C-alpha cells in the first residue's frame, strides 16, 4: 500500500477536530470542517491505493451484503432498547 504521510497527518488533524467537537460541543464549525476534510482525504487515499487493483467481487452483491449487515445491526440495536 502506498502511503502519503502528509495526507495521513491531515486526516489525523481532521479526526481530532471531529473528536473534540463531539467531546466539547463547542467546536461545531471545526467538527463540520473536519468531517468534510476527513471524507475527501479518505476517498482520495482509497482511490490512490486501490485504483490499479482488479475487481474480483460483483459490486452489486457486495453493496447488498453490506446493506443487509447494516440493517441487521440497526434492527438489533433497536430491539435491545
C-alpha positions in Angstrom: 0.0 0.0 0.0 1.3 3.4 -1.0 1.4 6.0 1.8 1.3 9.7 1.6 2.3 10.7 5.1 1.4 14.4 4.8 -2.2 13.5 3.8 -2.4 10.9 6.6 -1.4 13.6 9.0 -4.1 15.9 7.7 -6.6 13.1 8.2 -5.4 12.8 11.8 -6.0 16.5 12.3 -9.5 16.2 10.8 -10.2 13.3 13.1 -9.1 15.3 16.1 -11.3 18.2 15.1 -14.3 15.8 14.9 -13.3 14.2 18.2 -13.0 17.4 20.1 -16.1 18.8 18.5 -18.1 15.8 20.0 -16.3 16.0 23.3 -16.6 19.7 24.0 -19.8 20.5 22.0 -18.4 24.0 21.4 -16.3 23.5 18.2 -19.1 22.6 15.8 -17.6 24.6 12.9 -14.3 22.7 13.3 -16.2 19.4 13.6 -18.1 20.0 10.4 -14.9 21.1 8.6 -13.1 18.0 10.0 -15.8 15.7 8.6 -15.6 17.2 5.1 -11.8 17.0 5.1 -11.7 13.5 6.5 -14.2 12.2 3.9 -12.5 13.9 1.0 -9.0 12.7 2.0 -10.2 9.2 2.8 -11.8 8.9 -0.6 -8.7 10.2 -2.4 -6.4 7.9 -0.5 -8.6 4.8 -1.1 -8.7 5.6 -4.8 -5.0 6.3 -4.9 -4.2 3.0 -3.2 -6.7 0.7 -4.9 -7.1 2.2 -8.4 -4.9 -0.4 -10.1 -6.4 -3.4 -8.4 -8.5 -5.8 -10.4 -12.2 -6.1 -9.2 -12.8 -9.6 -8.2 -16.2 -9.1 -6.5 -19.5 -8.2 -8.1 -20.1 -4.6 -6.8 -23.9 -5.0 -6.6 -23.6 -8.2 -4.5 -21.0 -6.5 -2.3 -23.3 -3.5 -1.7 -26.4 -5.7 -1.0 -24.4 -7.7 1.5 -23.1 -4.6 3.3 -26.7 -3.1 3.4 -28.0 -6.3 4.9 -25.4 -6.3 7.6 -26.1 -2.7 8.4 -29.8 -3.3 8.5 -29.3 -6.2 10.9 -27.2 -4.2 13.2 -29.7 -1.3 13.3 -32.6 -3.7 14.0 -30.6 -5.5 16.8 -29.8 -2.2 18.4 -33.4 -1.0 18.3 -34.6 -4.4 19.7 -32.3 -4.0 22.7 -33.7 -0.7 23.7 
